[in-house]
Amino acid sequence: MWDPAKYLDYADLRARPFYDLVTRIDATAPRRVVDLGCGPGNLTASLAKRWPGATLEAGDSSPEMVEAARAAGIDARLLDVHDWMPSVDTDVVVTNAVLQWVPGHRDLLRRWAGQLPSGAWLAMQVPGNLGAPSHAVVRELAATPKWAAELAGTTIRDENAVDDPQGYADLLTDAGCVVDAWETTYVQRLTGPDAVLEWISGTALRPIKAALSEESWQAFRADLSPLLDQAYPPRPDGTTWFPFRRVFTVARVL
């Protein structure tokens, strides 16, 4: 279950990769713009402002996120990206911080590239920090005897869940696209106690929270907190620097 309010706690910081991705889309007058994984709709609204003449299509797999997007004025629908098929007039597809959650997303990218019309744009962004301590210590803690049984079967992403920029560049070039791929590491300034724990609670820790009772969830957080503080030591001024690596790909269908 996604918590839109928790996700929006860091709305400005989470938005930076989205805007860096979308600015590299050179579409001038697209007929249809699609946001796959629209979340609470705050970023989808910027697509409507950039391309006011386009039909805007938005969807998310989370009922909570779809409800929040609709409350924000976005005509979002519940969807599974595995089932999504582009309309013949789809000229821009954006999928921001979504595909890391989707097994088989490499095959989806190949399929979409083959289904989109010539000249269409396909833009994606995924985390490149799944091997970082913020994720590695979670996996290690979840595998300890204390937690392994309770979290058996819980999906915890590893660093192989996504590719590096060249991997996506090769994939989409072979699928018949012209590709621009890159990576950026944002050094995020987080503040307050348990800064990194609070940051990942809205994203990476979501499957773990969903698998545990409230009592167990609070106990897991208590075990995880000192591990994260050791990996990301807070400064005396209360700042915690959090390297936030992202992988970007913008492809234009030939």
Beta strands, then each sheet from edge to edge (+ up, - down):
strand 1: 32-36
strand 2: 55-60
strand 3: 76-78
strand 4: 90-96
strand 5: 121-127
strand 6: 177-191
strand 7: 239-253
sheet 1: 3+ 2+ 1+ 4+ 5+ 7- 6+
end
